[in-house]
Amino acid sequence: MKSILLYKRVIKFLFFAIIGFLIFITSQAINETDNWEPFNIDFDSRNHIILAYGSLLGGILAFLSILFVLYQVYEQREQIITEKQELENEKLIDLKDRLLLLTNYLKTLEKDILSHGERMEAFFNAEKENPSEMNTMYFNTNKNFERVIEMDILSNFKAFQAFYSKDEENWQKHFVDLYEITDFYNEAFKELKKKYELHIDDKVKTMKSISLDMRNLLDSNSRLVDRYMEEHGKEEYLDFPWSNLMNKYTYAHYTYINEIKEEDETPNFRHISDNLLLKLIDQAMILRKDIGYDNKGSRNIIELASTIRKEIWQVEEYSKQYAENLEEFFDDYFCFDNNNLNELISIKLKIERKIE
């Protein structure tokens, strides 16, 4: 581009120099004519001067025409180069905008990872502390990870190349790392959500089964007490150890249910297991040792109570194991200071510095 401008300046200089020279020789030709008047040149007496002047003028004009042609050629080349540079600038602006869009996505991804990490931490702590309760965790519904992945990878590569390659040796590694990390978190969120839904579905199913068993236990208690009432009358039916024990349990269970209803809470299976069912089983074991089971269903009731406690223990152990696995995954990939997130943030900051 600089050489074209230089050539154009040289052509302009030659043009004006020749015009000056043409004016000079024209004035000389005029001075050779005595008493010169406009449009009154003596061609006969000055024939050799006119011929020489005409020949020189023709050559000069031919040379000027060549200069005009050269000037037009360089003018066109300058225009082509200018248009090419403008096109390159437009492409560079487009690539810069693409990187700007990418950094905005990465900022959102960083927030999504950290915010979900906070929810994960709250959830697995709740699962460890209260494994028999229905603890929940929600997932973001946006598709920011997929938006990054679905961006034209070749255009993004060219954008990295345009802004990185001049002074960054590992720009290709950063580009590959960016997509590897993004792909990983995209799949990680999907896998986490899938496992969480399976865990919750299984837990809900198990807890519904436990609730049904508890209802059956209470119904069996009521039937046992009714049998004693039918056989011994309303005044004496509670004088028998097994009917008295089952009646006390039923009263204690419904008292607890009413209390949590007033407080607008859900039943705590661990409380029921430790403070209601365990007491029932301990007292039943004493009766079994002293007088044995009765013939009205006490054995089946105690076996069902033991089964319910085992089911509660199983759902708690499963919840604790799931919470421990989730905590390990959190420590590796979703806590505030983990390698993958730090690398993602580092790449984002480098891109931002490149496009400032």
C-alpha positions as CSV (number, residue, x, y, z in Angstrom):
1,M,0.0,0.0,0.0
2,K,2.9,2.4,0.8
3,S,4.6,1.6,-2.5
4,I,1.4,2.4,-4.4
5,L,1.1,5.7,-2.7
6,L,4.7,6.5,-3.5
7,Y,4.2,5.6,-7.2
8,K,1.1,7.8,-7.3
9,R,3.1,10.7,-5.9
10,V,5.9,10.1,-8.5
11,I,3.3,10.1,-11.3
12,K,1.7,13.3,-10.0
13,F,5.1,14.9,-9.8
14,L,6.0,13.9,-13.3
15,F,2.7,15.1,-14.6
16,F,3.1,18.5,-13.2
17,A,6.7,18.7,-14.2
18,I,5.8,17.8,-17.8
19,I,3.0,20.3,-17.8
20,G,5.5,22.9,-16.6
21,F,8.0,21.8,-19.2
22,L,5.2,22.0,-21.9
23,I,4.3,25.5,-20.8
24,F,8.0,26.4,-21.0
25,I,8.6,25.1,-24.5
26,T,5.3,26.6,-25.7
27,S,6.4,30.0,-24.5
28,Q,9.8,29.5,-26.2
29,A,8.0,28.6,-29.5
30,I,5.9,31.7,-29.2
31,N,8.9,33.9,-28.6
32,E,10.5,32.7,-31.8
33,T,7.6,34.4,-33.7
34,D,8.0,38.2,-34.1
35,N,5.1,40.3,-33.3
36,W,3.1,37.3,-32.2
37,E,-0.6,37.6,-32.0
38,P,-3.2,34.9,-30.9
39,F,-4.2,32.6,-33.8
40,N,-1.7,34.3,-36.2
41,I,1.4,32.0,-36.3
42,D,3.7,32.2,-39.3
43,F,3.9,28.5,-40.3
44,D,5.9,29.2,-43.5
45,S,8.8,31.1,-42.1
46,R,8.9,29.1,-38.9
47,N,8.2,25.7,-40.4
48,H,11.1,23.8,-38.7
49,I,10.2,25.3,-35.3
50,I,6.5,24.2,-35.6
51,L,7.5,20.8,-36.8
52,A,9.9,20.3,-33.9
53,Y,7.4,21.7,-31.4
54,G,4.6,19.5,-32.8
55,S,6.8,16.4,-32.6
56,L,7.8,17.2,-29.0
57,L,4.3,18.0,-28.1
58,G,3.1,14.7,-29.5
59,G,5.7,12.7,-27.6
60,I,4.9,14.6,-24.4
61,L,1.1,14.0,-24.7
62,A,1.8,10.3,-25.5
63,F,3.9,10.1,-22.4
64,L,1.2,11.9,-20.4
65,S,-1.4,9.4,-21.6
66,I,0.9,6.6,-20.3
67,L,1.1,8.4,-17.0
68,F,-2.7,8.6,-16.9
69,V,-3.0,4.9,-17.6
70,L,-0.4,4.1,-14.9
71,Y,-2.1,6.4,-12.4
72,Q,-5.5,4.7,-13.1
73,V,-3.9,1.3,-12.6
74,Y,-2.4,2.3,-9.3
75,E,-5.7,4.0,-8.3
76,Q,-7.5,0.7,-9.0
77,R,-4.9,-1.3,-7.1
78,E,-5.2,1.1,-4.2
79,Q,-9.0,0.7,-4.2
80,I,-8.8,-3.1,-4.4
81,I,-6.4,-3.1,-1.4
82,T,-8.6,-0.7,0.5
83,E,-11.6,-2.8,-0.1
84,K,-9.7,-5.9,0.9
85,Q,-8.5,-4.2,4.1
86,E,-12.0,-3.1,4.9
87,L,-13.2,-6.7,4.3
88,E,-10.5,-8.0,6.6
89,N,-11.4,-5.4,9.2
90,E,-15.0,-6.5,9.0
91,K,-14.0,-10.1,9.5
92,L,-11.8,-9.1,12.4
93,I,-14.7,-7.2,14.0
94,D,-17.0,-10.3,13.4
95,L,-14.4,-12.5,15.1
96,K,-14.1,-10.1,17.9
97,D,-17.8,-10.0,18.4
98,R,-17.8,-13.8,18.4
99,L,-15.2,-13.9,21.2
100,L,-17.2,-11.3,23.1
101,L,-20.3,-13.5,22.8
102,L,-18.2,-16.5,23.9
103,T,-17.0,-14.7,27.0
104,N,-20.5,-13.7,28.0
105,Y,-21.5,-17.3,27.7
106,L,-18.5,-18.3,29.8
107,K,-19.4,-15.8,32.5
108,T,-22.9,-17.4,32.7
109,L,-21.4,-20.8,32.8
110,E,-19.1,-19.8,35.7
111,K,-22.2,-18.5,37.6
112,D,-24.2,-21.7,36.8
113,I,-21.4,-24.0,38.0
114,L,-20.9,-22.0,41.3
115,S,-24.6,-21.6,42.0
116,H,-25.3,-25.3,41.3
117,G,-22.3,-26.1,43.5
118,E,-23.9,-24.2,46.4
119,R,-27.2,-26.1,45.9
120,M,-25.3,-29.4,45.7
121,E,-23.5,-28.6,49.0
122,A,-26.7,-27.7,50.7
123,F,-28.4,-30.9,49.4
124,F,-25.7,-33.5,50.3
125,N,-25.3,-31.9,53.8
126,A,-29.1,-32.2,54.3
127,E,-29.0,-35.8,53.0
128,K,-26.3,-36.6,55.5
129,E,-27.9,-34.9,58.4
130,N,-31.5,-35.9,57.7
131,P,-31.3,-38.9,55.3
132,S,-34.9,-40.1,55.9
133,E,-36.4,-36.7,54.9
134,M,-37.3,-35.7,51.4
135,N,-34.5,-33.2,50.7
136,T,-34.6,-31.7,47.2
137,M,-32.3,-29.9,44.8
138,Y,-33.2,-28.0,41.6
139,F,-31.3,-27.7,38.3
140,N,-31.1,-24.7,36.0
141,T,-33.1,-25.1,32.8
142,N,-31.0,-22.9,30.6
143,K,-28.9,-24.3,27.7
144,N,-25.8,-22.1,28.1
145,F,-23.4,-25.1,27.8
146,E,-25.1,-26.3,24.7
147,R,-25.0,-22.8,23.2
148,V,-21.2,-22.7,23.5
149,I,-20.9,-26.2,22.0
150,E,-23.3,-25.4,19.2
151,M,-21.4,-22.3,18.1
152,D,-19.5,-22.7,14.8
153,I,-16.3,-24.3,16.0
154,L,-14.4,-23.3,12.9
155,S,-15.3,-19.7,13.3
156,N,-14.3,-19.8,17.0
157,F,-11.0,-21.4,16.0
158,K,-10.3,-18.6,13.5
159,A,-11.2,-16.1,16.2
160,F,-8.7,-17.6,18.6
161,Q,-6.1,-17.7,15.8
162,A,-6.7,-14.1,14.9
163,F,-6.4,-12.7,18.4
164,Y,-4.1,-15.3,20.1
165,S,-1.5,-16.6,17.7
166,K,0.6,-13.5,17.6
167,D,1.7,-13.6,21.2
168,E,0.4,-16.8,22.7
169,E,2.1,-20.1,22.1
170,N,-0.5,-22.3,23.7
171,W,-3.6,-20.8,22.2
172,Q,-4.5,-24.1,20.5
173,K,-4.3,-25.9,23.8
174,H,-6.6,-23.2,25.4
175,F,-9.0,-23.6,22.6
176,V,-9.1,-27.4,23.0
177,D,-9.3,-27.1,26.8
178,L,-12.2,-24.7,26.5
179,Y,-14.3,-27.2,24.5
180,E,-13.2,-30.2,26.7
181,I,-14.3,-28.4,29.9
182,T,-17.5,-27.2,28.3
183,D,-18.3,-30.6,27.0
184,F,-17.5,-32.1,30.4
185,Y,-19.8,-29.8,32.4
186,N,-22.6,-30.1,29.8
187,E,-22.5,-33.9,30.2
188,A,-21.9,-33.6,34.0
189,F,-25.1,-31.6,34.5
190,K,-27.1,-34.1,32.5
191,E,-25.6,-37.1,34.4
192,L,-26.1,-35.3,37.8
193,K,-29.8,-34.6,37.0
194,K,-30.4,-38.1,35.8
195,K,-28.8,-39.7,38.9
196,Y,-30.6,-37.2,41.1
197,E,-34.0,-38.0,39.6
198,L,-33.3,-41.8,39.9
199,H,-32.3,-41.2,43.6
200,I,-35.4,-39.1,44.3
201,D,-37.8,-41.5,42.5
202,D,-36.4,-44.5,44.3
203,K,-36.5,-42.6,47.7
204,V,-40.1,-41.5,47.1
205,K,-41.1,-45.0,46.1
206,T,-39.4,-46.5,49.2
207,M,-40.8,-43.9,51.6
208,K,-44.3,-44.4,50.2
209,S,-43.8,-48.1,50.8
210,I,-42.7,-47.3,54.4
211,S,-45.8,-45.1,54.9
212,L,-48.0,-47.8,53.7
213,D,-46.4,-50.3,56.1
214,M,-46.9,-47.8,58.9
215,R,-50.5,-47.5,58.1
216,N,-50.8,-51.3,58.0
217,L,-49.0,-51.4,61.4
218,L,-51.6,-49.0,62.9
219,D,-54.5,-50.9,61.4
220,S,-53.1,-54.2,62.7
221,N,-52.7,-52.6,66.2
222,S,-56.3,-51.5,66.0
223,R,-57.6,-54.9,65.0
224,L,-55.6,-56.6,67.8
225,V,-57.1,-54.2,70.4
226,D,-60.6,-54.7,68.9
227,R,-60.2,-58.5,69.3
228,Y,-59.3,-58.0,73.0
229,M,-62.3,-55.7,73.4
230,E,-64.6,-58.1,71.8
231,E,-63.3,-61.0,73.9
232,H,-62.9,-59.3,77.3
233,G,-65.2,-56.3,77.1
234,K,-64.6,-52.5,77.2
235,E,-63.7,-52.4,80.9
236,E,-61.0,-55.1,80.9
237,Y,-59.5,-55.2,77.3
238,L,-56.6,-52.9,78.3
239,D,-55.6,-55.0,81.3
240,F,-53.8,-57.4,79.0
241,P,-50.1,-56.6,78.2
242,W,-50.3,-57.0,74.4
243,S,-53.5,-54.9,74.0
244,N,-52.2,-52.3,76.4
245,L,-48.8,-52.1,74.5
246,M,-50.4,-51.8,71.1
247,N,-53.0,-49.2,72.3
248,K,-50.2,-47.0,73.8
249,Y,-48.2,-47.2,70.6
250,T,-51.2,-46.2,68.5
251,Y,-51.9,-43.3,70.8
252,A,-48.2,-42.1,70.7
253,H,-48.0,-42.4,66.9
254,Y,-51.2,-40.3,66.3
255,T,-50.1,-37.8,68.9
256,Y,-46.8,-37.3,66.9
257,I,-48.7,-37.0,63.6
258,N,-51.0,-34.3,65.0
259,E,-48.1,-32.4,66.4
260,I,-46.3,-32.2,63.1
261,K,-49.5,-31.3,61.3
262,E,-49.9,-28.3,63.6
263,E,-46.4,-27.2,62.9
264,D,-47.0,-27.8,59.1
265,E,-44.1,-30.3,58.8
266,T,-43.7,-33.7,57.4
267,P,-43.2,-36.9,59.5
268,N,-39.6,-37.7,60.3
269,F,-39.0,-41.4,59.8
270,R,-35.9,-41.4,62.0
271,H,-37.9,-39.9,64.9
272,I,-40.6,-42.6,64.4
273,S,-38.0,-45.3,64.2
274,D,-36.0,-44.3,67.3
275,N,-38.7,-42.9,69.5
276,L,-41.8,-45.0,68.6
277,L,-41.0,-48.2,66.8
278,L,-37.8,-49.0,68.8
279,K,-39.7,-48.6,72.1
280,L,-42.5,-50.8,70.8
281,I,-40.1,-53.5,69.8
282,D,-38.1,-53.3,73.1
283,Q,-41.2,-53.6,75.2
284,A,-42.5,-56.4,73.0
285,M,-39.3,-58.4,73.5
286,I,-39.8,-58.2,77.2
287,L,-43.3,-59.4,76.9
288,R,-42.3,-62.2,74.6
289,K,-39.7,-63.3,77.1
290,D,-42.3,-63.2,80.0
291,I,-45.5,-64.4,78.4
292,G,-44.8,-65.1,74.8
293,Y,-46.8,-63.8,71.8
294,D,-50.5,-63.8,72.0
295,N,-52.8,-65.5,69.4
296,K,-54.3,-62.2,68.1
297,G,-51.4,-61.0,65.8
298,S,-48.8,-59.5,68.1
299,R,-46.0,-61.5,66.4
300,N,-46.9,-60.2,63.0
301,I,-47.1,-56.6,64.3
302,I,-43.7,-56.7,65.8
303,E,-42.2,-58.3,62.7
304,L,-43.7,-55.5,60.6
305,A,-42.3,-52.9,63.0
306,S,-38.9,-54.5,62.6
307,T,-39.3,-54.5,58.8
308,I,-40.2,-50.8,58.8
309,R,-37.1,-49.9,60.9
310,K,-35.0,-51.9,58.4
311,E,-36.6,-50.1,55.5
312,I,-35.9,-46.7,57.1
313,W,-32.3,-47.7,57.8
314,Q,-31.9,-48.8,54.2
315,V,-33.3,-45.6,52.7
316,E,-31.1,-43.6,55.1
317,E,-28.0,-45.5,54.1
318,Y,-28.7,-45.2,50.4
319,S,-29.2,-41.4,50.9
320,K,-25.9,-41.1,52.9
321,Q,-24.0,-43.0,50.2
322,Y,-25.5,-40.9,47.5
323,A,-24.6,-37.7,49.5
324,E,-21.0,-38.9,49.9
325,N,-20.6,-39.6,46.2
326,L,-22.2,-36.2,45.4
327,E,-19.8,-34.5,47.9
328,E,-16.8,-36.1,46.2
329,F,-18.0,-34.9,42.8
330,F,-18.6,-31.5,44.3
331,D,-15.1,-31.3,45.7
332,D,-13.6,-32.2,42.3
333,Y,-15.7,-30.1,39.9
334,F,-18.2,-27.8,41.6
335,C,-16.5,-26.2,44.6
336,F,-15.3,-22.6,44.3
337,D,-11.6,-23.6,43.9
338,N,-11.3,-26.6,41.5
339,N,-9.0,-27.1,38.6
340,N,-11.6,-27.3,35.8
341,L,-13.4,-24.2,36.9
342,N,-10.2,-22.3,37.4
343,E,-9.0,-23.2,33.9
344,L,-12.3,-22.1,32.5
345,I,-12.1,-18.7,34.3
346,S,-8.4,-18.4,33.2
347,I,-9.4,-18.9,29.5
348,K,-12.2,-16.4,29.8
349,L,-9.9,-13.7,31.3
350,K,-7.3,-14.3,28.6
351,I,-10.0,-13.8,25.9
352,E,-11.2,-10.7,27.5
353,R,-7.7,-9.2,27.6
354,K,-7.3,-10.0,23.9
355,I,-10.4,-8.2,22.8
356,E,-10.1,-5.1,25.0
